[in-house]
Amino acid sequence: MSFPYRSLFLFEADTATIFEIKRLDIQSKNPAHLYFWLHFDNASGQLSQLDFEDMSTEDGEHQREFSQGQLRFNTTDGTFAPTDGSLPLTLRTITPPTLPAELETALFAFFA
């Protein structure tokens, strides 16, 4: 199943990719129905949703809080610090945030 979406943010590390999409096929005033932050494990090919809690921006640095960890980023790089105590991921900001074919396939399978 494919659906229209817009990729809003894309961050890559050696072991994982974190990205946000907006679904364009859903009509809702509830942001939780439209916006999705996802984590792709490069080794396993497993895609999981990050549970959004809060966001802020200060001096060009963005912060997103998830139950799984904290993401801090700017226009060039970022860090994802998991809440489970595992090592933080050092991320590269990918601009434009176009999903590679492997990620898009995983995305469509995730929502199927």
MMTF fields as JSON, N, C-alpha, C and O atoms, coordinates in Angstrom:
{
  "mmtfVersion": "1.0.0",
  "mmtfProducer": "UNKNOWN",
  "numBonds": 447,
  "numAtoms": 448,
  "numGroups": 112,
  "numChains": 1,
  "numModels": 1,
  "chainsPerModel": [1],
  "groupsPerChain": [112],
  "chainIdList": ["A"],
  "bondAtomList": [4, 2, 8, 6, 12, 10, 16, 14, 20, 18, 24, 22, 28, 26, 32, 30, 36, 34, 40, 38, 44, 42, 48, 46, 52, 50, 56, 54, 60, 58, 64, 62, 68, 66, 72, 70, 76, 74, 80, 78, 84, 82, 88, 86, 92, 90, 96, 94, 100, 98, 104, 102, 108, 106, 112, 110, 116, 114, 120, 118, 124, 122, 128, 126, 132, 130, 136, 134, 140, 138, 144, 142, 148, 146, 152, 150, 156, 154, 160, 158, 164, 162, 168, 166, 172, 170, 176, 174, 180, 178, 184, 182, 188, 186, 192, 190, 196, 194, 200, 198, 204, 202, 208, 206, 212, 210, 216, 214, 220, 218, 224, 222, 228, 226, 232, 230, 236, 234, 240, 238, 244, 242, 248, 246, 252, 250, 256, 254, 260, 258, 264, 262, 268, 266, 272, 270, 276, 274, 280, 278, 284, 282, 288, 286, 292, 290, 296, 294, 300, 298, 304, 302, 308, 306, 312, 310, 316, 314, 320, 318, 324, 322, 328, 326, 332, 330, 336, 334, 340, 338, 344, 342, 348, 346, 352, 350, 356, 354, 360, 358, 364, 362, 368, 366, 372, 370, 376, 374, 380, 378, 384, 382, 388, 386, 392, 390, 396, 394, 400, 398, 404, 402, 408, 406, 412, 410, 416, 414, 420, 418, 424, 422, 428, 426, 432, 430, 436, 434, 440, 438, 444, 442],
  "bondOrderList": [1, 1, 1, 1, 1, 1, 1, 1, 1, 1, 1, 1, 1, 1, 1, 1, 1, 1, 1, 1, 1, 1, 1, 1, 1, 1, 1, 1, 1, 1, 1, 1, 1, 1, 1, 1, 1, 1, 1, 1, 1, 1, 1, 1, 1, 1, 1, 1, 1, 1, 1, 1, 1, 1, 1, 1, 1, 1, 1, 1, 1, 1, 1, 1, 1, 1, 1, 1, 1, 1, 1, 1, 1, 1, 1, 1, 1, 1, 1, 1, 1, 1, 1, 1, 1, 1, 1, 1, 1, 1, 1, 1, 1, 1, 1, 1, 1, 1, 1, 1, 1, 1, 1, 1, 1, 1, 1, 1, 1, 1, 1],
  "groupList": [{"groupName": "MET", "atomNameList": ["N", "CA", "C", "O"], "elementList": ["N", "C", "C", "O"], "formalChargeList": [0, 0, 0, 0], "bondAtomList": [1, 0, 2, 1, 3, 2], "bondOrderList": [1, 1, 2], "singleLetterCode": "M", "chemCompType": "L-PEPTIDE LINKING"}, {"groupName": "SER", "atomNameList": ["N", "CA", "C", "O"], "elementList": ["N", "C", "C", "O"], "formalChargeList": [0, 0, 0, 0], "bondAtomList": [1, 0, 2, 1, 3, 2], "bondOrderList": [1, 1, 2], "singleLetterCode": "S", "chemCompType": "L-PEPTIDE LINKING"}, {"groupName": "PHE", "atomNameList": ["N", "CA", "C", "O"], "elementList": ["N", "C", "C", "O"], "formalChargeList": [0, 0, 0, 0], "bondAtomList": [1, 0, 2, 1, 3, 2], "bondOrderList": [1, 1, 2], "singleLetterCode": "F", "chemCompType": "L-PEPTIDE LINKING"}, {"groupName": "PRO", "atomNameList": ["N", "CA", "C", "O"], "elementList": ["N", "C", "C", "O"], "formalChargeList": [0, 0, 0, 0], "bondAtomList": [1, 0, 2, 1, 3, 2], "bondOrderList": [1, 1, 2], "singleLetterCode": "P", "chemCompType": "L-PEPTIDE LINKING"}, {"groupName": "TYR", "atomNameList": ["N", "CA", "C", "O"], "elementList": ["N", "C", "C", "O"], "formalChargeList": [0, 0, 0, 0], "bondAtomList": [1, 0, 2, 1, 3, 2], "bondOrderList": [1, 1, 2], "singleLetterCode": "Y", "chemCompType": "L-PEPTIDE LINKING"}, {"groupName": "ARG", "atomNameList": ["N", "CA", "C", "O"], "elementList": ["N", "C", "C", "O"], "formalChargeList": [0, 0, 0, 0], "bondAtomList": [1, 0, 2, 1, 3, 2], "bondOrderList": [1, 1, 2], "singleLetterCode": "R", "chemCompType": "L-PEPTIDE LINKING"}, {"groupName": "LEU", "atomNameList": ["N", "CA", "C", "O"], "elementList": ["N", "C", "C", "O"], "formalChargeList": [0, 0, 0, 0], "bondAtomList": [1, 0, 2, 1, 3, 2], "bondOrderList": [1, 1, 2], "singleLetterCode": "L", "chemCompType": "L-PEPTIDE LINKING"}, {"groupName": "GLU", "atomNameList": ["N", "CA", "C", "O"], "elementList": ["N", "C", "C", "O"], "formalChargeList": [0, 0, 0, 0], "bondAtomList": [1, 0, 2, 1, 3, 2], "bondOrderList": [1, 1, 2], "singleLetterCode": "E", "chemCompType": "L-PEPTIDE LINKING"}, {"groupName": "ALA", "atomNameList": ["N", "CA", "C", "O"], "elementList": ["N", "C", "C", "O"], "formalChargeList": [0, 0, 0, 0], "bondAtomList": [1, 0, 2, 1, 3, 2], "bondOrderList": [1, 1, 2], "singleLetterCode": "A", "chemCompType": "L-PEPTIDE LINKING"}, {"groupName": "ASP", "atomNameList": ["N", "CA", "C", "O"], "elementList": ["N", "C", "C", "O"], "formalChargeList": [0, 0, 0, 0], "bondAtomList": [1, 0, 2, 1, 3, 2], "bondOrderList": [1, 1, 2], "singleLetterCode": "D", "chemCompType": "L-PEPTIDE LINKING"}, {"groupName": "THR", "atomNameList": ["N", "CA", "C", "O"], "elementList": ["N", "C", "C", "O"], "formalChargeList": [0, 0, 0, 0], "bondAtomList": [1, 0, 2, 1, 3, 2], "bondOrderList": [1, 1, 2], "singleLetterCode": "T", "chemCompType": "L-PEPTIDE LINKING"}, {"groupName": "ILE", "atomNameList": ["N", "CA", "C", "O"], "elementList": ["N", "C", "C", "O"], "formalChargeList": [0, 0, 0, 0], "bondAtomList": [1, 0, 2, 1, 3, 2], "bondOrderList": [1, 1, 2], "singleLetterCode": "I", "chemCompType": "L-PEPTIDE LINKING"}, {"groupName": "LYS", "atomNameList": ["N", "CA", "C", "O"], "elementList": ["N", "C", "C", "O"], "formalChargeList": [0, 0, 0, 0], "bondAtomList": [1, 0, 2, 1, 3, 2], "bondOrderList": [1, 1, 2], "singleLetterCode": "K", "chemCompType": "L-PEPTIDE LINKING"}, {"groupName": "GLN", "atomNameList": ["N", "CA", "C", "O"], "elementList": ["N", "C", "C", "O"], "formalChargeList": [0, 0, 0, 0], "bondAtomList": [1, 0, 2, 1, 3, 2], "bondOrderList": [1, 1, 2], "singleLetterCode": "Q", "chemCompType": "L-PEPTIDE LINKING"}, {"groupName": "ASN", "atomNameList": ["N", "CA", "C", "O"], "elementList": ["N", "C", "C", "O"], "formalChargeList": [0, 0, 0, 0], "bondAtomList": [1, 0, 2, 1, 3, 2], "bondOrderList": [1, 1, 2], "singleLetterCode": "N", "chemCompType": "L-PEPTIDE LINKING"}, {"groupName": "HIS", "atomNameList": ["N", "CA", "C", "O"], "elementList": ["N", "C", "C", "O"], "formalChargeList": [0, 0, 0, 0], "bondAtomList": [1, 0, 2, 1, 3, 2], "bondOrderList": [1, 1, 2], "singleLetterCode": "H", "chemCompType": "L-PEPTIDE LINKING"}, {"groupName": "TRP", "atomNameList": ["N", "CA", "C", "O"], "elementList": ["N", "C", "C", "O"], "formalChargeList": [0, 0, 0, 0], "bondAtomList": [1, 0, 2, 1, 3, 2], "bondOrderList": [1, 1, 2], "singleLetterCode": "W", "chemCompType": "L-PEPTIDE LINKING"}, {"groupName": "GLY", "atomNameList": ["N", "CA", "C", "O"], "elementList": ["N", "C", "C", "O"], "formalChargeList": [0, 0, 0, 0], "bondAtomList": [1, 0, 2, 1, 3, 2], "bondOrderList": [1, 1, 2], "singleLetterCode": "G", "chemCompType": "PEPTIDE LINKING"}],
  "groupTypeList": [0, 1, 2, 3, 4, 5, 1, 6, 2, 6, 2, 7, 8, 9, 10, 8, 10, 11, 2, 7, 11, 12, 5, 6, 9, 11, 13, 1, 12, 14, 3, 8, 15, 6, 4, 2, 16, 6, 15, 2, 9, 14, 8, 1, 17, 13, 6, 1, 13, 6, 9, 2, 7, 9, 0, 1, 10, 7, 9, 17, 7, 15, 13, 5, 7, 2, 1, 13, 17, 13, 6, 5, 2, 14, 10, 10, 9, 17, 10, 2, 8, 3, 10, 9, 17, 1, 6, 3, 6, 10, 6, 5, 10, 11, 10, 3, 3, 10, 6, 3, 8, 7, 6, 7, 10, 8, 6, 2, 8, 2, 2, 8],
  "groupIdList": [1, 2, 3, 4, 5, 6, 7, 8, 9, 10, 11, 12, 13, 14, 15, 16, 17, 18, 19, 20, 21, 22, 23, 24, 25, 26, 27, 28, 29, 30, 31, 32, 33, 34, 35, 36, 37, 38, 39, 40, 41, 42, 43, 44, 45, 46, 47, 48, 49, 50, 51, 52, 53, 54, 55, 56, 57, 58, 59, 60, 61, 62, 63, 64, 65, 66, 67, 68, 69, 70, 71, 72, 73, 74, 75, 76, 77, 78, 79, 80, 81, 82, 83, 84, 85, 86, 87, 88, 89, 90, 91, 92, 93, 94, 95, 96, 97, 98, 99, 100, 101, 102, 103, 104, 105, 106, 107, 108, 109, 110, 111, 112],
  "secStructList": [7, 7, 7, 7, 3, 3, 3, 3, 3, 3, 3, 3, 7, 1, 1, 3, 3, 3, 3, 3, 3, 3, 3, 1, 1, 7, 7, 7, 1, 7, 2, 2, 2, 2, 3, 3, 3, 3, 3, 3, 3, 6, 6, 6, 7, 7, 3, 3, 3, 3, 7, 3, 3, 3, 3, 3, 3, 3, 6, 6, 3, 3, 3, 3, 3, 3, 6, 6, 3, 3, 3, 3, 3, 7, 1, 1, 3, 3, 3, 3, 3, 3, 6, 6, 1, 7, 7, 7, 3, 3, 3, 3, 3, 7, 1, 1, 7, 7, 7, 7, 2, 2, 2, 2, 2, 2, 2, 2, 2, 2, 2, 7],
  "xCoordList": [0.847, 0.0, 0.893, 1.734, 0.716, 1.435, 0.422, -0.784, 0.93, 0.084, 0.914, 2.142, 0.255, 1.006, 1.504, 0.786, 2.728, 3.322, 4.366, 4.802, 4.753, 5.858, 6.869, 6.517, 8.102, 9.174, 9.608, 9.977, 9.559, 9.856, 11.277, 11.93, 11.756, 13.112, 13.683, 12.963, 15.005, 15.699, 17.095, 17.871, 17.406, 18.698, 19.28, 18.597, 20.551, 21.205, 22.383, 23.125, 22.531, 23.719, 24.198, 23.547, 25.327, 25.825, 24.893, 24.778, 24.23, 23.424, 21.919, 21.159, 21.475, 20.031, 19.705, 20.573, 18.427, 17.903, 16.665, 15.835, 16.544, 15.372, 14.766, 15.479, 13.446, 12.811, 11.376, 10.75, 10.872, 9.487, 8.783, 9.327, 7.551, 6.724, 5.396, 4.975, 4.755, 3.371, 2.565, 2.859, 1.549, 0.657, -0.273, -0.861, -0.396, -1.21, -2.569, -3.392, -2.808, -4.054, -5.077, -6.148, -4.763, -5.642, -6.09, -5.275, -7.387, -7.946, -8.26, -9.175, -7.512, -7.708, -7.109, -6.133, -7.696, -7.134, -6.193, -5.54, -6.119, -5.257, -3.871, -3.747, -2.832, -1.492, -1.001, -0.214, -1.447, -1.015, -1.51, -0.971, -2.518, -3.028, -2.258, -2.333, -1.52, -0.857, 0.661, 1.271, 1.267, 2.726, 3.269, 2.739, 4.342, 4.923, 6.445, 7.066, 7.032, 8.479, 8.784, 8.145, 9.766, 10.081, 11.577, 12.4, 11.903, 13.288, 13.492, 12.754, 14.494, 14.813, 16.156, 17.172, 16.164, 17.404, 18.023, 17.439, 19.192, 19.818, 20.185, 20.098, 20.588, 21.015, 19.839, 19.919, 18.756, 17.623, 16.584, 15.774, 16.603, 15.585, 14.257, 13.228, 14.285, 13.077, 12.742, 13.599, 11.486, 10.997, 10.053, 9.141, 10.272, 9.401, 9.048, 9.812, 7.873, 7.408, 7.938, 7.945, 8.385, 8.782, 7.548, 6.81, 7.325, 6.147, 6.427, 7.082, 5.92, 6.156, 5.545, 4.419, 6.325, 5.836, 5.875, 4.928, 6.986, 7.127, 8.171, 8.978, 8.137, 9.13, 9.436, 8.618, 10.663, 11.049, 12.153, 12.801, 12.347, 13.406, 13.998, 13.281, 15.341, 16.019, 17.347, 18.16, 17.566, 18.813, 19.189, 20.356, 18.208, 18.479, 18.632, 18.823, 18.551, 18.629, 17.231, 16.53, 16.853, 15.542, 15.671, 16.684, 14.633, 14.61, 13.246, 12.206, 13.27, 12.053, 12.189, 13.216, 11.144, 11.112, 10.182, 9.056, 10.677, 9.899, 9.998, 10.92, 9.079, 9.195, 10.452, 10.978, 10.939, 12.134, 13.445, 14.515, 13.383, 14.619, 14.426, 13.31, 15.536, 15.542, 16.368, 17.488, 15.803, 16.466, 16.768, 15.876, 18.045, 18.47, 19.113, 19.907, 18.763, 19.32, 19.321, 18.617, 20.158, 20.186, 20.245, 19.902, 20.669, 20.643, 21.709, 21.627, 22.708, 23.786, 23.913, 24.328, 23.561, 23.753, 22.81, 22.054, 22.875, 22.017, 22.477, 23.454, 21.758, 22.041, 20.719, 19.804, 20.63, 19.479, 19.987, 20.799, 19.505, 19.901, 18.758, 17.75, 18.896, 17.836, 17.624, 18.567, 16.381, 16.069, 16.463, 16.505, 16.755, 17.108, 18.561, 19.007, 19.307, 20.684, 21.714, 22.911, 21.277, 22.248, 22.937, 22.496, 24.012, 24.811, 24.013, 23.2, 24.246, 23.57, 24.004, 25.121, 23.106, 23.405, 23.841, 23.173, 24.961, 25.39, 24.802, 25.049, 24.025, 23.247, 23.717, 24.206, 23.559, 23.779, 22.411, 21.563, 22.189, 20.941, 21.015, 21.964, 20.013, 19.963, 18.964, 17.789, 19.467, 18.642, 18.838, 19.979, 17.777, 16.38, 16.116, 16.847, 15.075, 14.807, 14.077, 12.992, 14.673, 14.068, 14.412, 15.585, 13.38, 13.618, 14.194, 13.684, 15.263, 15.767, 14.725, 13.839, 14.832, 13.858, 13.655, 12.523, 14.738, 14.627, 13.759, 12.948, 13.932, 13.123, 11.673, 10.76, 11.458, 10.092, 9.354, 8.175, 10.034, 9.431, 9.06, 7.965, 9.96, 9.69, 8.532, 7.705, 8.474, 7.402, 6.041, 5.112, 5.919, 4.641, 4.267, 3.093, 5.233, 4.956, 4.5, 3.625, 5.095, 4.751, 3.287, 2.615, 2.788, 1.416, 0.411, -0.791, 0.883, -0.02, -0.914, -1.729],
  "yCoordList": [-1.177, 0.0, 1.24, 1.402, 2.083, 3.351, 4.467, 4.288, 5.598, 6.745, 8.001, 7.95, 9.135, 10.381, 10.863, 10.808, 11.327, 11.849, 12.89, 12.983, 13.666, 14.609, 14.304, 14.23, 14.131, 13.924, 15.293, 16.171, 15.467, 16.775, 16.883, 17.913, 15.823, 15.779, 14.403, 13.405, 14.353, 13.083, 13.181, 14.072, 12.249, 12.215, 10.814, 9.823, 10.74, 9.448, 9.295, 10.24, 8.074, 7.649, 6.375, 5.88, 5.839, 4.606, 3.432, 2.53, 3.436, 2.285, 2.492, 1.527, 3.736, 4.0, 5.279, 6.105, 5.408, 6.608, 7.042, 6.21, 8.334, 8.894, 9.918, 10.737, 9.867, 10.804, 11.102, 10.351, 12.25, 12.639, 12.779, 13.339, 12.257, 12.436, 13.055, 12.989, 13.657, 14.111, 13.352, 13.409, 12.641, 11.935, 12.957, 13.793, 12.877, 13.821, 13.241, 13.932, 11.981, 11.316, 11.298, 10.709, 11.932, 11.923, 13.342, 14.263, 13.513, 14.807, 14.773, 14.068, 15.525, 15.548, 16.823, 17.352, 17.309, 18.45, 17.984, 18.803, 16.677, 16.099, 15.821, 14.96, 16.53, 16.318, 14.867, 14.419, 14.14, 12.745, 11.839, 10.749, 12.268, 11.492, 11.789, 11.024, 12.899, 13.368, 13.242, 12.91, 13.508, 13.579, 12.349, 11.932, 11.776, 10.567, 10.661, 10.928, 10.442, 10.311, 8.817, 8.065, 8.395, 6.972, 6.728, 7.578, 5.547, 5.119, 3.842, 2.871, 3.851, 2.692, 2.137, 2.829, 0.882, 0.204, -0.382, -1.272, 0.107, -0.311, -1.79, -2.427, -2.347, -3.747, -4.709, -5.668, -4.452, -5.379, -5.026, -5.872, -3.788, -3.337, -3.055, -2.901, -2.987, -2.775, -1.294, -0.473, -0.96, 0.408, 0.49, -0.326, 1.473, 1.645, 3.116, 3.999, 3.357, 4.725, 5.256, 4.55, 6.514, 7.206, 7.907, 8.555, 7.781, 8.353, 9.791, 10.041, 10.737, 12.165, 12.647, 12.292, 13.479, 14.066, 15.597, 16.243, 16.184, 17.636, 18.108, 17.322, 19.428, 20.015, 21.438, 22.114, 21.882, 23.266, 23.647, 22.789, 24.953, 25.49, 26.688, 27.551, 26.723, 27.851, 28.088, 27.173, 29.314, 29.704, 28.768, 28.405, 28.379, 27.543, 26.066, 25.271, 25.682, 24.254, 23.766, 24.367, 22.67, 22.078, 20.905, 20.206, 20.708, 19.582, 18.898, 19.557, 17.577, 16.783, 15.752, 15.084, 15.634, 14.661, 13.523, 13.741, 12.309, 11.096, 10.215, 10.379, 9.296, 8.385, 7.524, 7.031, 7.337, 6.529, 7.308, 6.7, 8.644, 9.421, 10.867, 11.319, 11.577, 12.999, 13.232, 12.736, 13.992, 14.353, 15.838, 16.658, 16.186, 17.581, 17.694, 16.84, 18.762, 18.888, 20.334, 21.193, 20.565, 21.845, 21.537, 20.429, 22.483, 22.281, 21.312, 20.867, 20.969, 20.098, 18.772, 17.774, 18.746, 17.507, 17.434, 18.364, 16.319, 16.142, 14.985, 14.304, 14.778, 13.684, 13.129, 13.878, 11.804, 11.144, 10.39, 9.474, 10.778, 10.147, 9.247, 9.752, 7.924, 7.006, 7.018, 7.204, 6.818, 6.773, 5.448, 5.339, 4.43, 3.12, 3.026, 1.968, 4.146, 4.164, 3.726, 3.758, 3.315, 2.953, 4.215, 5.333, 4.021, 5.149, 6.07, 5.601, 7.377, 8.323, 8.103, 7.662, 8.417, 8.361, 9.743, 10.737, 9.81, 11.043, 11.029, 10.108, 12.059, 12.09, 13.177, 14.227, 12.904, 13.885, 14.326, 13.483, 15.62, 16.136, 16.009, 16.491, 15.361, 15.174, 16.18, 16.198, 17.021, 18.044, 17.97, 17.995, 17.88, 17.77, 16.395, 15.44, 16.302, 15.066, 14.006, 13.56, 13.611, 12.621, 11.218, 10.872, 10.405, 9.052, 8.166, 8.161, 7.405, 6.417, 5.305, 5.133, 4.56, 3.519, 2.513, 2.11, 2.1, 1.122, 1.649, 0.911, 2.908, 3.514, 3.672, 3.427, 4.075, 4.237, 2.903, 2.843, 1.844, 0.5, 0.114, -0.395, 0.353, 0.046, 0.896, 0.411, 2.16, 3.06, 2.534, 2.457, 2.175, 1.685, 0.364, 0.141, -0.506, -1.78, -1.526, -2.226, -0.521, -0.215, 0.191, -0.209, 0.986, 1.475, 0.553, 0.821, -0.52, -1.443, -2.203, -3.017],
  "zCoordList": [0.0, 0.0, 0.0, 0.884, -0.956, -0.938, -0.67, -0.843, -0.254, 0.055, -0.127, -0.047, -0.373, -0.513, 0.852, 1.851, 0.865, 2.098, 1.732, 0.584, 2.725, 2.558, 3.654, 4.831, 3.269, 4.235, 4.748, 3.967, 6.074, 6.667, 7.203, 7.037, 7.845, 8.385, 8.123, 8.142, 7.874, 7.639, 8.239, 7.894, 9.147, 9.836, 9.715, 9.972, 9.32, 9.145, 10.092, 10.359, 10.591, 11.333, 10.655, 9.735, 11.1, 10.506, 10.774, 9.944, 11.92, 12.326, 12.213, 12.296, 12.026, 12.029, 11.265, 10.982, 10.945, 10.313, 11.092, 11.458, 11.342, 12.015, 11.064, 10.485, 10.908, 9.993, 10.414, 11.161, 9.895, 10.142, 8.806, 7.855, 8.749, 7.561, 7.965, 9.119, 6.978, 7.112, 6.079, 4.886, 6.537, 5.609, 4.968, 5.653, 3.65, 2.897, 2.516, 1.916, 2.86, 2.49, 3.621, 3.474, 4.742, 5.913, 6.209, 6.264, 6.398, 6.772, 8.263, 8.689, 9.05, 10.493, 11.058, 10.526, 12.13, 12.847, 13.95, 14.596, 14.17, 15.201, 14.602, 13.73, 15.051, 14.497, 14.613, 13.779, 15.619, 15.797, 14.68, 14.489, 13.945, 12.82, 11.532, 10.571, 11.517, 10.297, 10.311, 9.295, 11.463, 11.574, 12.299, 13.329, 11.735, 12.302, 12.306, 11.277, 13.47, 13.604, 13.646, 14.382, 12.851, 12.734, 12.869, 12.532, 13.371, 13.569, 12.758, 12.92, 11.885, 11.047, 11.475, 11.407, 11.917, 12.292, 11.025, 10.406, 10.638, 9.384, 9.369, 8.319, 10.493, 10.539, 10.376, 9.608, 11.093, 11.07, 10.005, 9.626, 9.524, 8.589, 9.275, 8.616, 10.612, 11.413, 11.509, 11.836, 11.221, 11.339, 12.534, 12.668, 13.398, 14.558, 14.703, 14.317, 15.268, 15.473, 16.789, 17.797, 16.776, 17.994, 18.551, 17.808, 19.844, 20.488, 20.906, 21.918, 20.107, 20.297, 21.604, 21.951, 22.335, 23.579, 23.577, 24.025, 23.066, 23.14, 22.135, 21.638, 21.842, 20.937, 21.362, 21.986, 20.999, 21.249, 20.264, 19.665, 20.117, 19.269, 19.983, 20.489, 20.015, 20.638, 19.935, 19.808, 19.478, 18.807, 17.664, 17.516, 16.857, 15.697, 15.991, 15.071, 17.259, 17.6, 17.964, 18.779, 17.341, 17.564, 18.526, 18.548, 19.313, 20.234, 20.127, 20.114, 20.053, 20.057, 21.167, 21.292, 21.966, 23.054, 22.661, 22.215, 22.835, 22.574, 23.809, 24.608, 23.979, 25.117, 24.967, 25.964, 23.74, 23.486, 23.585, 23.611, 23.64, 23.722, 23.31, 23.059, 23.246, 22.92, 21.663, 21.543, 20.728, 19.485, 19.51, 19.727, 19.284, 19.146, 17.767, 17.373, 17.027, 15.684, 15.217, 15.746, 14.186, 13.49, 11.996, 11.585, 11.189, 9.734, 9.231, 8.086, 10.046, 9.574, 10.318, 9.73, 11.601, 12.357, 13.551, 13.828, 14.242, 15.402, 16.263, 15.951, 17.347, 18.282, 18.775, 19.116, 18.81, 19.416, 20.629, 20.503, 21.817, 23.079, 23.555, 24.05, 23.416, 23.835, 25.348, 26.117, 25.759, 27.184, 27.816, 29.041, 26.994, 27.544, 28.003, 28.447, 27.895, 28.367, 27.343, 27.627, 26.148, 25.122, 24.601, 24.869, 23.862, 23.383, 22.459, 21.663, 22.566, 21.66, 20.215, 19.946, 19.299, 17.867, 17.404, 17.691, 16.689, 16.052, 14.643, 13.865, 14.326, 13.088, 12.129, 12.547, 10.842, 9.788, 9.275, 8.983, 9.163, 8.603, 7.086, 6.467, 6.483, 5.035, 4.458, 4.827, 3.537, 2.898, 1.389, 0.93, 0.606, 1.016, 1.634, 1.371, 2.451, 3.186, 2.353, 2.724, 1.238, 0.352, 0.829, 0.966, 1.085, 1.579, 0.489, -0.631, 0.797, -0.147, -0.338, 0.499, -1.429, -1.769, -0.637, -0.372, 0.034, 1.116, 2.262, 2.821, 2.603, 3.663, 3.233, 4.022, 2.003, 1.522, 1.508, 1.856, 1.111, 1.143, 2.563, 2.804, 3.503, 4.916, 5.444, 6.216, 5.03, 5.45, 5.007, 5.811, 3.741, 3.213, 3.89, 4.188, 4.135, 4.816, 6.253, 6.763, 6.902, 8.293, 8.424, 9.375, 7.472, 7.53, 6.839, 6.868, 6.222, 5.508, 6.463, 6.03]
}
